[in-house]
């Protein structure tokens, strides 16, 4: 997930830079078309990498629910106390330690019961 978050940040920064380069060029500033094209390719490459990494997570049953904080959820194999639930993990946590019920926000997750 750290790779996804890092690439996502590059995509965001690249899109911001690309928009500013295009705007400056439209205003007549001396921005070369080659520079804009290179930045466009860079953004596209990073976006493809993010998509591949997210697909790898999804192929393992997870779903990315937050790029910036690095949040991933997996459907729980058993029902939680409130019915169907998700196991929740966030970048920086050593392993899956939380779950949340469907309909709850990620921040409302509860610790897994020891057992």
Helices and strands as residue ranges (DSSP letters): H 2-26, H 33-59, E 62-66, E 71-75, E 85-90, E 98-101, G 106-108, E 110-111
